[in-house]
Amino acid sequence: MGRVIVTFELSNYYDVQQAARGNIAPDKIRRIALQGVVDTGATRLVLPKGVADLLGLPVSGQVTVQYGDKRSGTRDMVNDAFVQLLGRGSVFNAVVEPNRTDALIGAIVMEDLDLIVDCGKNQIVPRDPNGIISEVE
């Protein structure tokens, strides 16, 4: 599989809620269009520090991260990252990386939005174009 890069919208979910309640104008929602690398081997959403700061995403704690080359480190975790991708949206926690310039979209985001990687076309697609499917046992 080649490198799959997508453009998606990221917003501060607190702002989205405030706009829905009429407390702020919709044009005051902090949001940004951002490129992200889809990595199904990664677990979480990872954001550049500058993006997390720009959107005012609140730090909720720290997380230990394990890199592919076996290094590890401690990074901030933020809340209220509202991802909109291919007409689907959900709220996620995200790991903040100080030296990243793009986002990393891991398996949790892909699963929650019910998206899959189409290796033949080197893109992501909805598993079912009619809506999200959730398995329950």
NORQUI-V857497 format. One record per pair of residues at least 12 apart in sequence whose ideal C-beta (glycine too) atoms are under 6 Angstrom apart, sorted by sequence separation. I is the first residue (numbers start at 0). J is the second residue. D is the distance in whole Angstrom. If there is no record, write none. Layout:
i=[I | I]
j=[J | J]
d=[D | D]
//
This chain:
i=[61 | 62 | 15 | 80 | 113 | 14 | 61 | 62 | 78 | 14 | 60 | 76 | 77 | 58 | 59 | 10 | 11 | 77 | 113 | 58 | 59 | 113 | 10 | 74 | 75 | 56 | 57 | 74 | 8 | 9 | 89 | 56 | 8 | 9 | 56 | 29 | 87 | 6 | 29 | 51 | 6 | 7 | 4 | 5 | 4 | 62 | 3 | 11 | 11 | 51 | 44 | 46 | 48 | 44 | 45 | 46 | 48 | 43 | 45 | 47 | 47 | 46 | 45 | 41 | 43 | 42 | 41 | 42 | 43 | 44 | 36 | 38 | 13 | 15 | 12 | 34 | 35 | 36 | 37 | 38 | 39 | 11 | 12 | 33 | 35 | 10 | 8 | 7 | 12 | 37 | 3 | 0 | 3 | 1]
j=[73 | 74 | 28 | 93 | 126 | 28 | 75 | 76 | 92 | 29 | 76 | 92 | 93 | 75 | 76 | 28 | 29 | 95 | 131 | 77 | 78 | 132 | 30 | 94 | 95 | 77 | 78 | 95 | 30 | 31 | 111 | 79 | 32 | 33 | 80 | 54 | 112 | 32 | 55 | 77 | 34 | 35 | 34 | 35 | 36 | 94 | 37 | 54 | 55 | 95 | 91 | 93 | 95 | 93 | 94 | 95 | 97 | 94 | 96 | 99 | 100 | 102 | 103 | 103 | 105 | 105 | 105 | 106 | 107 | 108 | 101 | 103 | 79 | 81 | 79 | 101 | 102 | 103 | 104 | 105 | 106 | 79 | 81 | 102 | 104 | 81 | 83 | 84 | 90 | 123 | 116 | 118 | 121 | 121]
d=[5 | 6 | 6 | 5 | 5 | 4 | 6 | 5 | 6 | 5 | 5 | 6 | 5 | 5 | 5 | 6 | 4 | 6 | 4 | 6 | 5 | 6 | 4 | 5 | 4 | 4 | 5 | 6 | 6 | 6 | 5 | 6 | 6 | 5 | 6 | 5 | 4 | 6 | 6 | 5 | 5 | 6 | 6 | 6 | 6 | 6 | 4 | 5 | 6 | 5 | 5 | 5 | 5 | 4 | 5 | 6 | 5 | 5 | 6 | 4 | 6 | 5 | 4 | 6 | 5 | 5 | 4 | 6 | 6 | 5 | 6 | 6 | 5 | 6 | 4 | 5 | 4 | 6 | 5 | 6 | 5 | 6 | 4 | 5 | 4 | 4 | 4 | 4 | 5 | 6 | 6 | 5 | 6 | 5]
//
